[in-house]
Amino acid sequence: MRDRLERLQTIREEQEEYEPEFYGFEYDVDKGTLSHQAVIFESSSATEVILKEAESIRKEISLLHLEVARLHAHNERFGTSVRRLTLIKKDCDSIARGIQQRGEALYARLQVLGKRSKELEEKEGPNSAVSRIARAQYESLTCAFHSAMTDYSKAEEVQRNTCRVRIQRQASILGKEITDEQLDALVDKGGEGWAELSQGLQNQSVRSCRAALCEIKGRHKDLVELEARMKEIHELFLQMAILVEEQGSMLNNIEAHVCNTVEYIEKRAVHRNSNGMEAINPSMRAGVYICICVCVYFSFFFVNTSHLKDSGSFISSF
């Protein structure tokens, strides 16, 4: 191996003899002074406002889920405990009213966010970043809110069935069997239904059964109040079902565009292979993968939307 060190030193000395204009001006960073310049990043105030509002709504929905879980726990105690039923009932009622008030407030905020999203689409265009962010946040928050309210409806349904079972059990102790149809008719009558029920039970009861009669009265009152709360929440679920139906047409259009894109890519791939190419272009392969992922995403979202529609129709059957 030959030593090239002397040759390199000679070349360096020859280059230093030339004029500096030929090679350019030599600049030393350490010797120079740099001026202070502020770097300004462009940010959209509308995007910041939407993300801040979406984060606040998401926190409220999380708190709503916690309250619904708390109501589930109280309902289980209400169905199994034999002591302090009055206190448990008061706790259940206060939690349910708090959930209802929080749900109405969240629904109003979601309506405002939806209107803001439509305004941004009209102003900035549907393909702009801020309008797409607003639309995505609105749709995700709407689904989360609907899920929380569906859990709340299930909790109220559990409490309703518990009250019905307790009334029928206490009535059977007094020697009177009450069917589900008769109980539904008594609940629809409200206070008159309790008077009719108590009159029929008093004819067959004795003094030792007064406690059971008071228990039935309390459960009947609970059931009437629960029915009233479920009627109030029924309107809110109908409005949520309307929102889900409005989003259905948009999802169908997106699915159609995705299917057309996949079909076009497949045709192009077949055409390229027929011309003698051994493999698909990497960019084309990446496009196929992206389209497949998009199809899977929107298929999953479409299934969730269908589930929400079924939930709305289930709630409207009460």
Order of alpha helices (4+ residues) and beta strands (2+ residues): alpha-alpha-alpha-alpha-alpha-alpha-alpha-alpha-alpha
